[in-house]
Amino acid sequence: MNGADADVSPARPHAAPPGAEWWRSAVVYQVYPRSFADSNGDGVGDLRGIIEHLDHIAGLGIDVIWLSPVYRSPQDDNGYDISDYEDIDPTFGTLADLDDLIVAMHERGMKLVMDLVVNHTSDEHPWFIDSAASPTSEHADWYIWRDPKPGFGPGEPGAEPNNWGSFFSGSAWRFEPRRGQYYLHLFSPKQPDLDWDNPHVRAAIFGMMNRWLDRGVDGFRMDVINFISKDPDLPDGEVVSTGFGDGTPHFAYGPRIHDHLSEMQREVFAHRPGAYLTVGEMPSTTPERALRFTDSETGQLAMVFQFEHMDLDGGPDGKWTENRATVPDLRASLSRWQLELGSRGWNSLYWNNHDQPRVVSRFGDDEHHWFASATALATVLHLQRGTPYVYQGEELGMTNVPFESIDDYRDIETLNHYADAVTRRGLDPAVVLAGIRAKSRDNARTPMQWSAADHAGFSSAEPWIGVNPNHLALNAAAQVDDPASIYGYYRRLIALRHEEPSVVHGDFALLLDEHPTVFGYTRSLGDEVLMMLANLSSDAATLDSSALPPGPWRLLLANTTDADVDTVPAILGPWDARVFRRGGTSGA
Ligand code: NOJ
């Protein structure tokens, strides 16, 4: 490993500044609890495991933890199917454990953002159990029920109310004989969609959110929140490779989405002192729409998760391909979001989360340039305008997992896709598996690699999903005390954001927009100008210095030890990334 920096001091105990919009200078760390740390030896991560490892996160300089769902759940989709919004699943611990986590985090100056999954519940939630029982039950119209298509018998193939496919394969409708009707499930049949047009549904959700904030949590990451308002006509969608219709134009930005989120703002956040971090997950959103949600004057959310850069490496069968995104495409997309959200909106910045393959394998070179590509990609992301998110293990450069067989996978989306593609559509299993290896969500879900010990130090028992064999060399124990590690580099990037107002507030301007492999930009705030240059390629890249803004430039941070301080090089080596400040003293 190598790494060189000039004047960025190491991570410090960090308390997020109080007051409105504190999240603009924050860095968030996502914990996926199943895979983070197992304290009780059952092979599944839990809340006490998180408490035991808080110093790993605080040591990076993190301000906020986003915790993926820990609520009661049958775990059909690893907790994104909730059967009780106000209790903790025994797999993860108890409400008392969560209270202890909040205290331990607040003591360290970190805030807790909970996952809010309210587009759907579990089919084992009491609301759905009652709703499915009869068309006259108390909760009868809390979900999206429709009669069979005219001309078809109830439950007959083709009788589904429209042609939409589910994100987890198959139809998005399931027949319920007790009602003689179908219910909509955009995800698994065990995740029925709530009907947000029903005011009782909204009141119940807002009440639940208020109780969590009263308990001490500091905000919400809102699961597929742009899906909560559906076009009530539920029109058919365009048929795609699976044979089902794509319904997203009819539910990804529905007619009442802004009304619902404005009401949430009024009912949950408006009357509380201080600001909460709210981030809406929004597949299929555009910069124009994201700006409406995050406008600092009129928006309803602090920021959104957009997916444009995550969708660049798809193919005819959606995401399931080994395709790689090109640097010009990535650069064009990310810089467009920077420019279009501008100073009125706010970006969230991410490469990884529990649904995405590992960035160093996906956009980097985990075989030949593991350290350099992980740190170059981190530099490109963290110097942008917005709030950066670090997904557990990203700060160690964790990679995709080389699972050999479909039997190694656990994720419902992956397993359903394999069955659908191979069994129903007759595709070549080897090709399907290659796409899964590249893109399965399980790449992000293998156990956190704490050490070279058995099960990577994650658990004393066999984990619920296989450990990546590279944990013998790639683990936290080998990195946290080494300033030249990937973990050490993330600490410096995060410290840079905390220390340089231009990283938080500066204007963004793209450089070298024709270059085949270099991503470069400046961030300017008054007289302060920072310049980031990164070669996102395993080959050296030539720089035309006449196309760069005039210096003098002082080096602030670099991921190579041979970086010649203060000189903008004519050639950037493979995955070479550097950050410069114009004029002044570098303190190097
Ligand atoms: C998005 C979440 O991130 C993903 O993990 C989940 O499967 C779906 N929403 C459904 O809740």
Residues whose N, C-alpha, C, O or C-beta is under 5 A from the ligand:
A	BS01	NOJ	D77 Y80 F187 D223 V224 D355
